[in-house]
């Protein structure tokens, strides 16, 4: 995971470039990504799609669907997140956000639950965007018969090639525990992809 963290640092550093594309806040975005990481010491990789759309005023809805495969044993997981939230301006080039979501894992891992998150977004230029969120997840694992709860952190950034198209990289980590068993439940994930913003 140190290698993955290093890749995130390098990608974010590369995004600290002069502004090249002027633009306004998009009405929404859709994108796809490649994912690699580990969950409870089992390595995985896969692909996913995600997006969000603005509603009236500060409100927005969001969704994400990932298809992950464990490398160490024959297991596939479908991960779905859908939810909504609201955002507001801190100052020019900086915003806060709060959101809630429903989570469901299928395939070889049956679990469902909810998450709540808060975070900030910084736009040092029209070309570069950085973001970070911290949240709380609570998942009921149907296979293990136990609930997992803990903190989730997500940091990343995007680099706009045009007004609509951007490269996106982010690192997400979940630090939880199975409540009855008292066993750690941890996931680290690096995602690299592209997004299309619409106005």
N, C-alpha and C positions, 0 to 999 in steps of 0.2 A: 504494500500500500504506500510505502515511502516513494516508490517510483511514480505511482499515480499522483500523489500530492505534488511531486516535483513537476509533473506535466501540467497540472493545474496552475502552479505558480508561473511556469514559463509562458503558458497561454495567456494568463492575465497580464503578465508583463508586456507581452507582444501587443496587447490591446491598448497600451498607453501611447497611442499615436496621435498626431494632430488631426483635427476635425477635417473631414473632406465632404461630407454630405449633410446639408442642412435639411431639417425636416420637423414635423410636428408629432405629437403623441399619437400612436396608431390606435385604431378602433379594435384591434385584435391581432392575433398572430397564430400561425400553425407551423409545426416543424417536426422533424424526425431526427433520431439520434442513434448512435452506437453506444452500448453500455458494457462496462467491464468492472468487476469487483469481486467481493467475497461476502458470504453470509454464514456466520457461525463456522468459520474456517473452511468453508467449501467455496472454491472459485466458480464464477459464472461469467457469461457474457450473453449479449443479445441485442435486440433492437426495440425501439419504441417510437410512439408518436405522442405529441402533446400540443395543447393550444389553449388560448383564452380569448374571450370577447367581452368588450365593454357593454354595459347596460346603461340605463338612464342614470345620469349623475356619476357618483363615484363607484357604483357597483359593477362587478364583473363576475363571470362564470369561467370555470377552467376544467380541463380534463386531461387525463394521461392514460395511455395503455402501453404496457411493456411486455415483451415476450423474451423470457430469460431461460437459459439452459445451464445446468450445473456441469462443470467439466469433470469433476472427480467421480460422479456417479450419474446414472441415467435418470435425470429428473428435469422436467420442464415446468415453469411457473408462468402463469398469465397474471399480471398485476394491473388492476384498474383503480384509478382515482378520479372522482368527480366532486365538484364543490363550487363554492362561490365566496365572495368577500367584497371588501371595499378598500379604497386607497385614497390618500390625500397628500397634498403638497406640504413639505416642510419648508422649503425655500426653492428658488429657481435651481433646477438640476437635481433636486433631491425629493423623494417621496417616501411615505410610509404605507404599509399595507397590513391588513388582517384578513385571514381566510379560514374557512372550515371545510372539511372534505370527508366523504365516505370512501373507504378503502375495501377492496375485495381481491383476494388472491385465489386463483383457480389452477387447474392442471393437477400437478402432483403435490400441491400445497393448498389446502383449504383453510382460509382464514378470512375474517372480515372485521371491520371496526371503524374508527373515526380518527381524525386528526384536526388539531387547531394550531395555527401558525401566526406569527407576526414577524415583520421584517422591514427592511429599507432597500431602496433602489437609488443609485447615484448615476447621474449622466454627466460626467465631466466634459463631454463634447457630444455633438450630434451623431458621432460615429461610434462612440464607446459607451457601453452601459455595464454597470457592476451591481450585483445584488447579493443579499444575504438574508436568510430567514432562520428562526428558531421555532420549534414546535413541539407538541406533545402528541404521541400516538398511543392508542389503546386498541390492541388486536386480540380477537378470540380465535385461537387455533383449534380447529375442529379435530385435527389428527392427534394433537398432543393432549387435548382436553384441558388446556390451560390458557390463561390470558397473558399477553405480553404487553408491557407498558414502559414508556421511556421517552427520551428526548431525541429529536431529529434536527440536525443542522444541515443547511444547504447554502453553498456559496458558489458564485460563478460570475460569468460576464459574457458579453456579446460584442462582436465587431462588425459593423455594418459595411458591406461592400457596395451596396446601392441603398436607396431609400427603403426598398422593400426587402432585400435579401441580406442575411447576416449569418455569420458563424457563431456558434454558441458552445461554451464549455462550462460544466459545473460539476461540483463534487458534493455528494450527499452521504451523510452518515447517520445511522440510527443506533442509539446506545440504550438498549432496553433490558428487561429481565422478565423471565417467566415467573409470574407472581407466586404460584403454588410451589413450584420446584426450586425457586431461588437460583436458577441457572441463567447466565447471561444470554441475551439475544441481540447480536450485533450484525450490522450490515454496513459495508462501505462500497460506494458506487461512484465511478467516474463516467460521465456522459459527454460525448462530443458529437455535435451535429450542426444542422442548419435550420433556419427559420425564415418564413415569409410573413411580413407584416402587411395588413391591409388598412386602408384609411377611409 
